[in-house]
Amino acid sequence: MSNENTYDPVTGEHLKDWGHRPGKQFPNLLARANEMRAEGFGLVRIRQELDSEIVPAPPTMDLRTPGEVAFHENIDVAHPDEEDNVIKVRETMTALMRTPTIESGAIMPDACPAGPVGTIPVGGVAAARNAIHPGMHSADICCSVMITDLGHADPKTVLDAAQSVTHFGPGGRPQGKRFTTSLKLLDAFRENPFLDNPKSLRMAQEHMGTQGDGNHFLFVGRSRKTGRTAIVTHHGSRGPGAVLYKNGMTVAERFRKELSPQTAKQNAWIPADSPEGRDYWAALQLIRKWTKANHNSIHQATIEAAKVSDVGDRYWNEHNFVFKRGDLYFHGKGATPAWGDYAADATGLTLIPLNMSEPVLIVRGKDAAQGLGFSPHGAGRNYSRSEHKRRMGSVTPEQMLKIETEGLDIRFHAGGVDASELPSSYKSAESVVAQIKSYDLAEIEDYIDPYGCIMAGDVPPFWKAKKKGRR
């Protein structure tokens, strides 16, 4: 620490040594302390003057007792695989409900575990008071589905055009093949502390017009009601969202250590009424805008490449996001908002894909109390991708694809068939549809019957590619 007879400035480290907690009061405290320092006051006297303004640490929040907060179940068990899955989902939801901020929860028919016990499952909903939990929307923020009515366009022409313009796999588009990113949106990124970093800004430009990997897809089919062709895309916020998630978890962890050390790290939260909480909420809305623009860019490029002239309605909905309703923050992890005005651009209609050989459902939400106002986002899984591959035995992915998608035009962008995305790796579509109806979660208004789709394919993990490159 500085010598008493010098005028070295008072720093934040001094304030922390004296018992002050970093926060919005720090700049004012530092300014006043250094005014006194410039007037010749010693550190001891300055410390005494500021002692009365020490903000005590807030009391820590203990975990709730098991069973204190209940959750609604909207899921049935028809065979042993489903029974094992539901047991695991109940276990993780029971642990999740002990998080001090959570006031209610629900699981959808497509629920399945998504991490260590206590992690919100896919198909899970958790309502929190004054808290945004980054881990409860996951790294794939704003994973979402968009549909565009393409009139009576030929489905094959549309799928060929889509294959020529879309981009699957890791990374972004190379220089010279990038889609335009709104300068206004990039400026808004620069004004938000969670998004104003070189990596987010670079990825916001490179990843525009990309769809990622895994279960993300581009689907072409026909409306059962009208016979018109439609394109459906499924993907999230790509690199920009992943960086926001990482930055959000870092801030949430700082609050967790201070507010609730007993809370599991994956359930750390940012107080919504804090400066950080307000900035994070604003960042989520910007990532939502970026993701919608990403969907739009692929749809528009496909329309132009296919020379479609009769374009109808377009709408979308997200299922890995946080929604504010009243004074609660609803976290949907693989769960779709099913009330009409959940967002300014909501149409009342949402999309529920099932698997590549089944229709995409167009539904109108029922705002069911037992679902906390949500409906499923898809079919879900009863067991892991690796378990599905193990059960295939000697059957090759190519053989299984032929058996399970006969008559459909299924394409894998990377070339290799990803067996973990074949219909048999998912829950029974018929069962999920039946549960949507029996639990009165949504009303099915139309079915988009499949013509074909494009998946990422069996893409090696990026770290394997890097390792091979080094060799």
Secondary structure, DSSP 8 states (H G I E B T S, - for coil): ---TTS-----HHHHHHTT---STTHHHHHHHHHHHHHTT--HHHHHHHHGGG------------TTSS-EEE-----SHHHHHHHHHHHHHHHHHTTSTTEEEEEEEEEEE--SSTTS--EEEEEEEESEE-GGGT-SSTT-EEEEEE-TT--HHHHHHHHHHH---SSS---TTS-----HHHHHHHHTSTTT-SHHHHHHHHHSTT---STT-EEEEEEETTT--EEEEEEE--HHHHHHHHHHHHHHHHHHHHHH-TTS-GGG--EETTSHHHHHHHHHHHHHHHHHHHHHHHHHHHHHHHHT------EEEEESEEEEEETTEEEEEESEEE-STTSSTT--SEEEE---TTS-EEEEEE---GGGTTEEE-S---SS-HHHHHHHTTT--HHHHHHHHTTTSEEEETTSS--GGGSGGGS--HHHHHHHHHHTT-EEEEEEEEEEEEEE--S---HHHHHHHHH-
